[in-house]
Amino acid sequence: MMMPLENRCPRCNDVRLRAWDELDEAEREVVRRLPSAAGFAVEERAARHLWCVRCWHEETNGAPLLA
């Protein structure tokens, strides 16, 4: 079954992008250590951004995510 393109990483095109709440503690630590290209605070990144756990692409174009 093919994954919808909007849920896939635009860089590696293979893994579903994950919200902060979907990351485990080790993955969150990686995100905390990654530089934020636009200087976003960790709190804003956690609320709005998505990540690929294969290549660590950070999607910043999303609206706030609701829990």
GROMACS elastic network, one bead per residue, 0.5 to 0.9 nm:
[ bonds ]
;  ai    aj funct       b0    kb
    2     5     6  0.85905   500
    3     6     6  0.84590   500
    3     7     6  0.69636   500
    3     8     6  0.70565   500
    3    14     6  0.86513   500
    3    15     6  0.88696   500
    3    16     6  0.78945   500
    4     7     6  0.56398   500
    4     8     6  0.68760   500
    5     8     6  0.51869   500
    5     9     6  0.81088   500
    5    10     6  0.83861   500
    5    13     6  0.79858   500
    6     9     6  0.80430   500
    6    10     6  0.85183   500
    6    16     6  0.88381   500
    6    17     6  0.89709   500
    7    10     6  0.89818   500
    7    15     6  0.81384   500
    7    16     6  0.52950   500
    7    17     6  0.59135   500
    7    18     6  0.87045   500
    8    11     6  0.87323   500
    8    12     6  0.82272   500
    8    13     6  0.54910   500
    8    14     6  0.61024   500
    8    15     6  0.55478   500
    8    17     6  0.58689   500
    8    52     6  0.83295   500
    9    12     6  0.56702   500
    9    14     6  0.62677   500
    9    15     6  0.57851   500
    9    16     6  0.61214   500
    9    17     6  0.58567   500
    9    51     6  0.80799   500
    9    52     6  0.61093   500
    9    55     6  0.86722   500
    9    57     6  0.72706   500
    9    58     6  0.89658   500
    9    59     6  0.84206   500
   10    13     6  0.52131   500
   10    14     6  0.84431   500
   10    57     6  0.81732   500
   10    59     6  0.88398   500
   11    14     6  0.85213   500
   11    52     6  0.88353   500
   11    55     6  0.76316   500
   11    57     6  0.68545   500
   12    15     6  0.72654   500
   12    52     6  0.85849   500
   12    54     6  0.78922   500
   12    55     6  0.69230   500
   12    57     6  0.86219   500
   13    16     6  0.83412   500
   14    54     6  0.85856   500
   15    18     6  0.89731   500
   15    52     6  0.64206   500
   15    53     6  0.75776   500
   15    54     6  0.69172   500
   16    51     6  0.84513   500
   16    52     6  0.66404   500
   16    53     6  0.85313   500
   17    50     6  0.56432   500
   17    51     6  0.50852   500
   17    53     6  0.76100   500
   17    57     6  0.86330   500
   17    58     6  0.85527   500
   17    59     6  0.80507   500
   18    21     6  0.79516   500
   18    22     6  0.57525   500
   18    23     6  0.67508   500
   18    49     6  0.85832   500
   18    50     6  0.51678   500
   18    51     6  0.51707   500
   18    52     6  0.63388   500
   18    53     6  0.77379   500
   19    22     6  0.53310   500
   19    23     6  0.68150   500
   19    46     6  0.74032   500
   19    47     6  0.82348   500
   19    48     6  0.80483   500
   19    49     6  0.66177   500
   19    51     6  0.65962   500
   19    65     6  0.80195   500
   20    23     6  0.54116   500
   20    24     6  0.85075   500
   20    28     6  0.72041   500
   20    45     6  0.81542   500
   20    46     6  0.51833   500
   20    47     6  0.73348   500
   20    48     6  0.86014   500
   20    49     6  0.75647   500
   20    50     6  0.69529   500
   20    51     6  0.79510   500
   21    24     6  0.78487   500
   21    46     6  0.80487   500
   21    67     6  0.84273   500
   23    26     6  0.79255   500
   23    27     6  0.55793   500
   23    28     6  0.59854   500
   23    51     6  0.87318   500
   23    53     6  0.84770   500
   24    27     6  0.53085   500
   24    28     6  0.62314   500
   24    29     6  0.87753   500
   25    28     6  0.50516   500
   25    29     6  0.62798   500
   25    30     6  0.88170   500
   26    29     6  0.51277   500
   26    30     6  0.64947   500
   26    31     6  0.88837   500
   27    30     6  0.50857   500
   27    31     6  0.63872   500
   27    32     6  0.87430   500
   27    53     6  0.73739   500
   28    31     6  0.50128   500
   28    32     6  0.61887   500
   28    33     6  0.87119   500
   29    32     6  0.50191   500
   29    33     6  0.63574   500
   29    34     6  0.87532   500
   30    33     6  0.52068   500
   30    34     6  0.62670   500
   30    56     6  0.86567   500
   31    34     6  0.51136   500
   31    35     6  0.81767   500
   31    42     6  0.85414   500
   31    51     6  0.82980   500
   31    56     6  0.79580   500
   31    58     6  0.88494   500
   32    35     6  0.78480   500
   32    36     6  0.89929   500
   32    42     6  0.67174   500
   34    56     6  0.85800   500
   35    38     6  0.88210   500
   35    39     6  0.78379   500
   36    39     6  0.50466   500
   36    40     6  0.58091   500
   36    41     6  0.78894   500
   36    42     6  0.86064   500
   36    45     6  0.85242   500
   36    58     6  0.87072   500
   37    40     6  0.75928   500
   40    43     6  0.81510   500
   40    44     6  0.62707   500
   40    45     6  0.62945   500
   41    44     6  0.53819   500
   41    45     6  0.62649   500
   41    46     6  0.86590   500
   42    46     6  0.60165   500
   42    47     6  0.85899   500
   43    46     6  0.51457   500
   43    47     6  0.62983   500
   43    48     6  0.87615   500
   44    47     6  0.50752   500
   44    48     6  0.60502   500
   44    49     6  0.77593   500
   44    64     6  0.88245   500
   45    48     6  0.53583   500
   45    49     6  0.50307   500
   45    50     6  0.80976   500
   45    60     6  0.78754   500
   46    49     6  0.60942   500
   46    50     6  0.81308   500
   46    65     6  0.88751   500
   47    63     6  0.87844   500
   47    64     6  0.57976   500
   47    65     6  0.59097   500
   47    66     6  0.81510   500
   48    59     6  0.87452   500
   48    60     6  0.69698   500
   48    61     6  0.80492   500
   48    62     6  0.58983   500
   48    63     6  0.59555   500
   48    65     6  0.57165   500
   49    58     6  0.66493   500
   49    59     6  0.55324   500
   49    60     6  0.50159   500
   49    61     6  0.73406   500
   49    62     6  0.62475   500
   49    63     6  0.82464   500
   49    64     6  0.80172   500
   49    65     6  0.82050   500
   50    57     6  0.82821   500
   50    58     6  0.57524   500
   50    59     6  0.50098   500
   50    60     6  0.69607   500
   50    61     6  0.89224   500
   50    62     6  0.77797   500
   51    54     6  0.88729   500
   51    55     6  0.86682   500
   51    56     6  0.59387   500
   51    57     6  0.56385   500
   51    59     6  0.61404   500
   52    55     6  0.59155   500
   52    57     6  0.52901   500
   52    58     6  0.67525   500
   52    59     6  0.83730   500
   53    56     6  0.52091   500
   53    57     6  0.77696   500
   54    57     6  0.81699   500
   59    62     6  0.71184   500
   60    63     6  0.86903   500
   62    65     6  0.78379   500
